[in-house]
């Protein structure tokens, strides 16, 4: 896969934004995954594709695959701590067929919801570089254009900024805050939440009640109460 240079050590996705699990546009991330596959031969250890309904009312955007979660299983938020709260909450609000996600063959289906990440590859220390976020933004841009979801949930500041960048919005006009919602364009509502990471949930920065409150707002919006 080729493309114009986007930043030091990274390139742009193809013009159509076609995602591939064989993408190696970011040399640092590609090299990191090579090492992970060597050390963990049974792991997916490649870019992780989006998961869920192909015509979603809600698109959830996370940061990046977790080492022993999506990077291992090949499905977003599956098999790691962050997925515990996420999939339980999705089930509570009618977006998921079951409350747990442990493996790609566990029978879980998402209804009216799709999950993706701002960065498709596992970054070292869970910290993608700005150039890597920009490179992967081409894939997110293509997803948003193809799906045209009426609601997007950004899990954390990086995801929030990535969504706005993919929509060609001025980021300073839409500041991130847990519980905030924005109208970056007339046909889309952007909801913000702290990421459901182990750190945030164990420190109580994000509680189950806080997270469910976000989904209650999203459900009300999608059901017509907030449009």
C-alpha positions as a printed Julia matrix, in Angstrom:
227×3 Matrix{Float64}:
   0.0     0.0    0.0
   1.47    3.31  -0.97
   0.57    6.93  -0.58
   1.84   10.43   0.03
   3.9    11.18   3.09
   1.77   12.25   6.07
   4.46   12.74   8.65
   7.79   11.39   9.75
   7.76    7.61   9.41
   4.16    7.32   8.18
   2.1     7.45   4.99
  -1.46    8.05   3.91
  -4.01    5.28   3.31
  -5.13    4.76  -0.29
  -7.51    7.42  -1.67
 -10.6     5.28  -1.03
  -9.55    4.55   2.54
  -9.82    0.78   2.02
  -8.85   -0.88   5.29
  -6.57   -3.9    5.29
  -5.33   -6.1    8.14
  -2.05   -6.19   6.21
  -1.56   -2.41   6.44
   2.05   -1.44   7.27
   1.9     2.3    6.62
   3.38    3.19  10.02
   6.86    1.64  10.29
   7.06    1.87  14.11
   3.7     0.15  14.58
   4.44   -2.48  11.93
   7.77   -3.32  13.56
   6.13   -3.5   16.97
   3.51   -5.94  15.72
   6.23   -8.07  14.11
   7.8    -8.49  17.55
   4.44   -9.21  19.18
   3.67  -11.94  16.62
   7.07  -13.47  17.23
   6.57  -13.49  21.0
   2.87  -14.45  20.87
   2.32  -16.61  17.77
  -1.34  -17.24  18.62
  -2.19  -13.5   18.77
  -3.89  -11.63  15.92
  -1.17   -8.94  16.18
  -2.25   -7.06  13.05
  -4.46   -4.04  12.38
  -7.91   -4.65  13.89
 -10.99   -4.17  11.73
 -14.2    -2.54  12.93
 -16.91   -4.79  14.37
 -20.68   -4.59  14.4
 -23.73   -3.58  12.43
 -22.88   -2.53   8.84
 -25.6     0.16   9.03
 -25.22    1.51  12.56
 -27.08    4.3   14.27
 -24.11    4.55  16.65
 -20.41    4.37  15.83
 -18.14    3.99  18.87
 -14.55    5.16  18.42
 -11.91    3.94  20.84
  -8.2     4.73  21.0
  -6.35    1.62  19.79
  -6.3    -2.16  20.28
  -5.19   -3.4   23.71
  -2.25   -5.78  23.93
  -4.16   -8.74  25.38
  -7.6    -7.69  24.12
  -8.25   -6.72  20.51
  -4.61   -7.25  19.56
  -4.94  -10.83  20.79
  -8.45  -11.66  19.59
  -8.72   -9.51  16.46
 -12.01   -7.88  17.56
 -12.34   -4.46  19.22
 -12.51   -4.46  23.04
 -12.81   -8.26  23.1
 -11.08  -10.18  25.87
  -9.74   -7.23  27.85
 -10.78   -5.2   30.89
 -12.07   -2.22  28.91
 -14.54   -4.46  27.11
 -16.16   -5.62  30.36
 -17.94   -2.33  31.01
 -18.43   -1.5   27.33
 -20.18   -4.7   26.28
 -22.23   -4.93  29.47
 -23.49   -1.39  28.82
 -24.17   -2.07  25.15
 -26.27   -5.06  26.17
 -28.21   -3.01  28.75
 -29.18   -0.45  26.13
 -30.14   -2.88  23.4
 -27.03   -2.58  21.24
 -25.59   -6.03  21.99
 -27.0    -9.56  22.0
 -25.06  -10.49  25.15
 -23.22   -8.76  27.97
 -19.78  -10.34  27.56
 -17.19  -10.49  24.8
 -14.41  -13.04  25.13
 -13.6   -14.23  21.59
 -14.62  -13.58  17.97
 -16.61  -16.85  17.95
 -18.56  -16.16  21.17
 -21.81  -15.46  19.3
 -21.96  -11.76  20.17
 -23.83   -9.57  17.7
 -24.14   -5.8   17.76
 -27.45   -4.22  16.77
 -27.49   -0.68  15.47
 -23.94   -0.19  16.72
 -20.42   -0.54  15.34
 -17.05   -0.25  17.1
 -13.79    0.99  15.6
 -10.59    2.66  16.8
  -8.81    5.9   16.01
  -5.64    3.82  15.54
  -6.05    0.3   14.16
  -2.76   -1.14  15.43
  -1.45   -1.82  18.93
   0.97    1.03  19.76
   3.95    0.57  22.08
   2.93    1.45  25.67
  -0.58    2.18  24.34
   0.67    5.54  23.06
   0.37    6.2   19.32
   2.43    9.04  17.91
   0.68   12.07  16.39
   1.85   11.07  12.89
   0.38    7.59  13.38
  -2.96    9.02  14.48
  -2.98   11.24  11.38
  -2.12    8.33   9.11
  -4.9     6.14  10.46
  -7.36    9.02  10.28
  -7.85    8.25   6.61
  -9.49    4.97   7.57
 -11.76    6.66  10.11
 -12.69    9.31   7.56
 -13.68    6.58   5.09
 -15.73    4.8    7.76
 -17.65    7.92   8.67
 -18.36    8.71   5.04
 -19.51    5.19   4.22
 -21.58    4.62   7.37
 -23.01    8.13   7.89
 -24.06    7.3   11.48
 -26.37    9.8   13.19
 -24.46    9.33  16.47
 -20.77    8.86  17.29
 -19.36    8.13  20.74
 -15.73    9.12  21.27
 -14.02    7.26  24.1
 -11.39    9.71  25.3
  -9.68   12.8   23.97
  -7.65   11.09  21.24
 -10.75    9.51  19.73
 -12.66   12.79  20.07
 -10.0    14.72  18.15
  -9.68   11.96  15.57
 -13.41   12.09  14.8
 -13.33   15.87  14.4
 -10.27   15.66  12.19
 -11.97   13.03  10.02
 -14.96   15.37   9.68
 -12.71   18.32   8.74
 -13.84   20.24  11.82
 -11.84   22.78  13.8
 -11.0    20.84  16.97
 -10.92   23.94  19.19
 -14.58   24.58  18.4
 -15.65   21.32  20.06
 -13.79   20.82  23.37
 -13.79   17.35  24.88
 -15.57   16.8   28.19
 -17.11   13.7   29.69
 -20.86   13.85  29.13
 -20.64   16.56  26.5
 -22.31   16.32  23.13
 -21.61   18.32  20.0
 -23.14   18.94  16.59
 -20.12   19.0   14.25
 -22.47   18.79  11.3
 -26.27   18.9   10.99
 -26.76   15.16  10.54
 -24.39   13.95  13.28
 -24.24   14.19  17.07
 -20.88   13.53  18.73
 -21.01   12.26  22.32
 -17.96   12.27  24.62
 -17.02    9.85  27.38
 -13.92    9.03  29.34
 -12.41    5.84  28.0
 -13.58    2.67  29.75
  -9.99    1.62  30.44
  -8.89   -0.32  33.5
  -7.17    2.78  34.88
 -10.27    4.97  34.57
 -12.66    2.42  36.02
 -10.41    1.31  38.89
  -9.67    4.9   39.93
 -13.41    5.68  39.67
 -12.75    8.47  37.21
 -15.36    6.6   35.2
 -18.04    4.66  37.08
 -20.61    2.29  35.55
 -23.31    4.82  36.42
 -21.45    7.6   34.58
 -20.97    5.4   31.54
 -24.59    4.28  31.49
 -25.65    7.91  31.63
 -23.87    8.51  28.33
 -25.66    5.58  26.72
 -29.01    6.72  28.1
 -28.45   10.04  26.34
 -27.45    8.27  23.12
 -30.47    5.98  23.23
 -32.79    8.94  23.81
 -31.22   10.77  20.9
 -31.46    7.81  18.53
 -35.03    7.11  19.59
 -35.97   10.65  18.63
 -36.15   12.43  21.96
 -33.03   14.5   21.36
 -33.16   15.17  17.62
